[in-house]
Amino acid sequence: MAQHLKKIILLLLIVIPISLSAQKKLHEKSIVIDTHNDVLSSATLKGMNIENDLSGKTHSDLERFRKGGIDIQIFSIFGDERYVNGTAFRHAIREIDSLDAITARNPDRMMSVNNMKDLRTAVKAGKLGAMKGVEGGHMIEDRLDYLDSLYVRGVRYMTLTWNNSTSWASSAWDETKLDAGKKVPITKKGLNDFGKEVVKKMNELGMLVDLSHVGVQTFYDALETTSKPVIVSHSCSHFLCPVPRNLTDDQIRAIGKNGGVIHVNFYSGFLDSSYEKNKELLLQRHQAERDSLKQAKMADYEIEEWISRKYPHEAESLRPSMEVLLDHIDRIVKLAGIDHIGIGSDFDGIESAPRDLDGVEDMPHLTTALRKRGYSKKEIRKILGENFIRVFAEAGN
């Protein structure tokens, strides 16, 4: 019996490292593309330098992108609803300038990616391919010439709205409040005529239309207007976690029919239906600090991030398992198909991600988890990046 047990232990010692080695090799050989990271707005513009080790301060820095095997990172060009006509576009350019400056200082580690040729070059050279995506149509300030300018500066997708609606498109947040009869700054859902012009102009330029954050009516209006596949850069399944930002089953199926790709978000609040309630209890335990930060004019999402960083042990207890993230991937694959799923982590734009995903350096853990869940190597390569490459090429890049 003892001899038999020894044989089993020996086999485990041999098989497990081989298995882990194979998963590591799969991740290294795959083209890994993350369609959404907010480090520019959450760290760079606040004086932190991603060329340095920012462990414990951010989810991302250049060395951790390398450790995580990230080949292409789309950096979010983001400003919240406090940026309006007269300030939003200028803020977007400031973030673009910052990313371009970082890229120029690190030619041995990264390069700008604006088209398929650049993408292939970056992957072949083993450099981080830096792409740009604008999060929030308010950044163009109702001007098509600003959309042109952003494209010239390397922006290759634009999220039609953030949580705030524009004059031409309604957000998921506002459409939901409108349904609830609450006072909101919109009176009509969906895209108006100018909004449809925006979508058509994006198609013409080769800029991907991103439908994360948008309201249901805007979503369907955009699908009816676009002549090319769209993306959803960082959203999850509404069936599994019913928040306005997530996609219903019908929306997921519609993306599949459009030929687009849904990139699953790592935010605990979009994955675990119990997270928001538990987070609110955490915030209430620190109400005095919460009130103080509100008086300092911090946005709600900034307050949540601040309190989560100050009380890491409490925040840690709220994090769901990696299995919950995989459940969302399974749901999207079941409804839309394996060709319509990707990764949009939202790192550095969220205060909480699933356990084992502490930052960009942990992306290989997702590959391991997908393999254990039963996805084939071919399917995993599609999820990690190949599906995005297809829609990027189909957009005309």
C-alpha positions, 0 to 999 in steps of 0.5 A: 500500500505504501509503495502504491502511494509513493507511485501516485505521489511521484506521478503527481510530481511529474504530471503537475509541473508538465501541465503547468508548464504547458499552460504557461507555454500556451499563454506565452504563445498566445497573442494576449490583448486586453481592451480596457485599462484605466491606468492613465487616468487613475495613476499617470495623470496623478503623478505616478510613473508606470515605468516604475514598480507600482506594486501595491499602488496600481494594477499596472506598470510596464514590468508587470505588463511584461510579466503578465504576457500582455502583447497589446494593451488598449489604454483608456482615454477617460474623463468622467462627467465633470469634463464637459464642452470646452474641457473634455477634448483637451483632457483626452489629448492630455492623456494621449500625450502622456501615453505617447511620451511614455512610449517614446521613452521606452522604445525597447519595451513598447511601441504605438499600435495603430493598425494591423501592421503595427500590431504584428510588428509589436508581437514579433518584436516582443514589445508591449503594443500600446493602443488607445480607446476613448471611454465616453463620447462626451470627449468629442464635445459634439464635434465630428472634427474632434473625432477625426483628430482623435483618430489621427492621434491613434484612437481606435475605438470610442465608447459611445457613452460613459455613465453620463449620456451625451446630447446624442446618445443615452447611457445605460445609467440614465436610461435605467433611471429614466425607466424608474421615473427619476429625474435625469438630464435626458428625455429620449433614449437612444441615438439621435440623428447626430449620434447616427452620424457619429457611428457612420463616421467611426465606420468610415475612419476605421474606429471601432464602435464600443457599446459598453456603458450605453443604454439598451436603446442606444445599443440597438440603434448603434447596431442598426446603424453600423456597417461593421462589427462592433465591440463591447470593451468591458462588460459582463452578463446581466443574467448572472449579475443584473446591473445596468452596465451588463448585457442581457442575453438578447444583447449578447446574441445580437453581438454574435449576429453582428460579428462583434466581440464582447470583452469580459470585465474583471470588476467584482461588481459586474461579476458577483450579484452580491458584491454591491450590497456587501461593498455598501456595508463596507462603505457604511462602516467608514461613513465619516471618511466617506462623507469627508471625501464627498465634501472634497468633491471626489466622485463616488467611484474614486471614494470607493477606490480610496476606502478599498485601498485604505482597508485592504483586508475588508475589501479582500473579503468581498472578492469573488473567485475566478470561477465567477468570471469563468461563468460569465465567459461560459454564458457569453460563449453559449449565447454568442459563440466562441468567436465573440468573446475577449478580455477587457479587464478594466484594471486600474478603473476598478477597486476589486477583481476576482481572487488570483487576479491582483493585477496585469501580471496575473493574466496567466492565471486566467489562461490556466483557469480557462484550460481547467474549465475545459476550453481547448488551446484554440478556443483560449487563443481566440479569447485571449486576443484572436477575436479582437484581431479579427474585428480590428482588421474588419474595421479597416485597420 
